[in-house]
Amino acid sequence: MCRFSSLFSFFHGNSGAGRSNRDGKGSPKSASVSRLLEQRLKKLMDEDHIFTDDSLTVKSLAKMMGVSRATMTNVVTSAFGSGFRNYLNRRRIEFAKEYMLSHPQATQEEIAGVCGFKDGNLFNRKFKSIEGTTPLAWLARNYK
């Protein structure tokens, strides 16, 4: 038994037989928990569209998922390859583009509200910074 613990420690970087790292990073248990959190987060984003809540923060998301803010930040970065705010804005803009194509007469304020932005001006600024053009110009090029 001790021999296998030593091998496990060697291959997984643990400092001693049967002991995990002090912070638990890299352990098989923490890896599977991270995967489960990523799956749950993707479901909340893809199916429940929680990104459309204009009051969503890392802190509120962490509370919703029952983890610390730091853990949530790590899960978001791991799952989506960017920070929370960056991911959230990109996700909202993608949703806005879909909405604009299906509702071409919608006002900037309406689109902002549906997609999770607090107001039309913020939506316009974020859209332009991500897409390189205004929502109206983007719609004129893409609506058929």
C-alpha positions as CSV (number, residue, x, y, z in Angstrom):
1,M,0.0,0.0,0.0
2,C,2.7,2.4,0.9
3,R,4.5,1.7,-2.4
4,F,1.4,2.8,-4.4
5,S,1.0,5.9,-2.3
6,S,4.6,6.9,-3.0
7,L,4.0,6.3,-6.8
8,F,0.8,8.3,-6.7
9,S,2.7,11.1,-4.9
10,F,5.5,11.0,-7.4
11,F,3.2,11.2,-10.4
12,H,0.9,13.8,-9.0
13,G,3.4,16.0,-7.3
14,N,2.3,15.5,-3.8
15,S,4.9,16.0,-1.1
16,G,4.3,12.9,0.9
17,A,2.5,9.5,0.8
18,G,-1.2,9.9,1.3
19,R,-1.0,13.7,1.7
20,S,-2.4,16.2,-0.8
21,N,-1.0,19.6,-1.6
22,R,-1.7,22.2,1.1
23,D,-4.1,24.1,-1.1
24,G,-5.5,21.0,-2.9
25,K,-4.5,22.2,-6.4
26,G,-3.7,19.5,-8.8
27,S,-5.3,16.7,-6.8
28,P,-7.7,14.4,-8.7
29,K,-10.5,15.4,-6.4
30,S,-10.1,19.2,-7.1
31,A,-9.8,18.5,-10.8
32,S,-13.1,16.6,-10.9
33,V,-14.7,19.3,-8.8
34,S,-13.4,22.0,-11.2
35,R,-14.8,20.0,-14.2
36,L,-18.2,19.7,-12.4
37,L,-18.2,23.5,-11.7
38,E,-17.3,24.2,-15.3
39,Q,-20.1,22.0,-16.6
40,R,-22.6,23.6,-14.2
41,L,-21.4,27.1,-15.2
42,K,-21.7,26.3,-18.9
43,K,-25.3,25.1,-18.4
44,L,-26.2,28.2,-16.5
45,M,-24.8,30.4,-19.3
46,D,-26.0,28.3,-22.3
47,E,-29.4,27.1,-21.1
48,D,-30.4,29.5,-18.4
49,H,-28.8,32.6,-19.9
50,I,-27.9,34.0,-16.5
51,F,-25.6,36.4,-18.3
52,T,-28.7,38.5,-19.2
53,D,-29.0,39.5,-15.5
54,D,-27.6,43.0,-15.3
55,S,-26.6,42.6,-11.7
56,L,-24.6,39.4,-12.2
57,T,-21.1,39.6,-10.6
58,V,-18.4,37.0,-9.8
59,K,-19.5,37.3,-6.2
60,S,-23.2,36.6,-7.0
61,L,-22.3,33.8,-9.3
62,A,-20.0,32.3,-6.7
63,K,-22.8,32.5,-4.1
64,M,-25.2,30.9,-6.6
65,M,-22.8,28.0,-7.2
66,G,-21.8,27.6,-3.5
67,V,-18.1,28.4,-3.9
68,S,-15.7,31.2,-3.0
69,R,-15.2,34.2,-5.2
70,A,-11.6,33.0,-5.9
71,T,-12.7,29.6,-6.9
72,M,-15.4,31.1,-9.2
73,T,-12.8,33.4,-10.8
74,N,-10.5,30.4,-11.5
75,V,-13.4,28.3,-12.9
76,V,-14.5,31.1,-15.3
77,T,-10.9,31.6,-16.5
78,S,-10.5,27.9,-17.0
79,A,-13.8,27.3,-18.7
80,F,-13.8,30.4,-21.0
81,G,-10.2,31.4,-21.3
82,S,-10.8,35.0,-20.1
83,G,-11.7,37.0,-17.1
84,F,-15.3,37.2,-15.9
85,R,-16.1,40.8,-17.1
86,N,-14.5,40.1,-20.5
87,Y,-16.4,36.9,-20.9
88,L,-19.7,38.4,-19.7
89,N,-19.5,41.3,-22.1
90,R,-18.6,39.1,-25.1
91,R,-21.4,36.7,-24.3
92,R,-23.9,39.5,-24.0
93,I,-22.8,41.0,-27.3
94,E,-23.2,37.6,-29.1
95,F,-26.7,37.4,-27.6
96,A,-27.4,41.0,-28.7
97,K,-26.4,40.2,-32.3
98,E,-28.8,37.3,-32.4
99,Y,-31.5,39.4,-30.8
100,M,-30.9,42.3,-33.3
101,L,-31.2,40.0,-36.3
102,S,-34.5,38.6,-35.0
103,H,-35.8,42.0,-33.8
104,P,-34.3,44.5,-36.3
105,Q,-36.7,47.3,-35.1
106,A,-35.6,47.0,-31.5
107,T,-34.3,50.1,-29.8
108,Q,-30.8,50.3,-28.3
109,E,-32.3,50.5,-24.8
110,E,-34.5,47.4,-25.5
111,I,-31.5,45.4,-26.7
112,A,-29.4,46.5,-23.8
113,G,-32.1,45.4,-21.3
114,V,-32.6,42.0,-22.9
115,C,-28.9,41.3,-23.1
116,G,-28.0,42.3,-19.5
117,F,-26.6,45.8,-20.0
118,K,-27.7,48.5,-17.6
119,D,-28.3,51.0,-20.3
120,G,-28.1,51.7,-24.1
121,N,-25.0,53.8,-23.8
122,L,-23.0,51.1,-22.0
123,F,-24.3,48.5,-24.6
124,N,-23.2,50.7,-27.5
125,R,-19.7,51.3,-26.0
126,K,-19.1,47.5,-25.3
127,F,-20.5,46.5,-28.7
128,K,-18.2,48.9,-30.4
129,S,-15.1,47.9,-28.4
130,I,-15.8,44.2,-29.1
131,E,-17.1,44.4,-32.7
132,G,-15.2,47.5,-33.9
133,T,-18.5,49.1,-35.1
134,T,-21.7,50.4,-33.7
135,P,-24.8,48.1,-33.3
136,L,-26.6,50.0,-36.0
137,A,-23.8,49.7,-38.5
138,W,-23.4,46.0,-37.7
139,L,-27.1,45.4,-38.2
140,A,-27.1,47.3,-41.5
141,R,-24.3,45.0,-42.8
142,N,-25.7,41.7,-41.4
143,Y,-29.5,42.0,-41.6
144,K,-30.9,40.4,-44.8
